[in-house]
Amino acid sequence: MNGAINYEKSLQYWADIPPTVDGVLGGFGFISEADIEGSELFLKSLLSSEASPSTKMALDCGAGIGRITKKLLLPNFEMVDVVEPDEKFINSIKQYVGELSSKLGMLYKVGLQEFTPVRKYDVIWNQWVLGYLTDKDLEAYLIRCRNSLSKNGVIVVKENVTSSGKIEKDLTDSSVTRSYKQYLSIFKKCNLKRIKQCKQTNFPNGIYPVYMFALVPKELETTNQEQNNSCNIEQNELEL
């Protein structure tokens, strides 16, 4: 699988994509509102839990033009750092965010495979970006994120998963889509435990299922670990 991922090819692909919502969502800009609504519900449930993370500092990984930063994280956190390897995207973030740009922190122009967090984060948000990392680099990256969490901090992963249960490759942008079970295996290897998960709703038929996972270090397990089924995920969906 890892042979399907070429970091230079991915960068070249995104270099040709316009810095717009439709561009960063691969022509599916019309799903942005439903996507943010689903993420907002998920985030609010984490922030209202008994051992909730603080709302001081969040990190948006693979931020693109800052769609999630603007619509989800900045309204809920005092400061947001972003990581984005594409130069035109990261240069457009402040303008796109607009009046909330004063709450932007560091803008890191680097790929996640090379990124090492240097701050403590309350929430680290990863969405539609982990398919651009090899398994080895993804595991190393998640471990670095795990080690940079604040007290009660949470890593959120929101990604497509395959309906087939197998890895599917996209040679156009040099990415892969993993299965649900493959993500669980990777989380386990990284000593991360799911405290909550949901399947995104109100997306059009014919696209990949999208799952949200909230992850915490196993040594910092909270009293809210048994929230896994709180979004009414059916068992057959869990067995993808």
C-alpha angles and dihedrals in degrees: 000000000000089000088068091064119080114171095203092050090050091052091049091051094052092043087070095048117099118242095250135112090251090049097051090045093052095246093317097103090135090072093059096095094049090045093054091045091054092046091048092055091048094048093045090053090054093047092050096048122112094254095034124172119249119257098226103099134018132175125214110203119202087009100176107189091343100267094147092037091056102037102035118012106038093052090054105036136055092228136009129199120199136208119202129150099200111091099210092048095051090044090055098050100089093049093045093048090049118173092015093058091101087073093056114111125184121355108208115197099200141103117260091242087066099034121109115182113231098186134062111255131200094202128014109195119202117180131168091341109088092078087073092064127081116238091255094049092043092054092047091047094050090050090053089050091048090054092051098055121118122226107305088004119161135208112214120202118189111178145145116261127198120253090211094060089235134101114268121200129214109201092183096070096014097244139125135218113220129207125250092251092050090056091049090051092051093048090052092051089052092052091245124143127205112236094173140006137179139179113234112246134200095044120134121263117258099047129097119281110256122216131191119210127188110206133190132177111271092232089058098048113164134213089255098068095116095067093101096111098039092108094057095248107178118235094241089057090052090056096060 
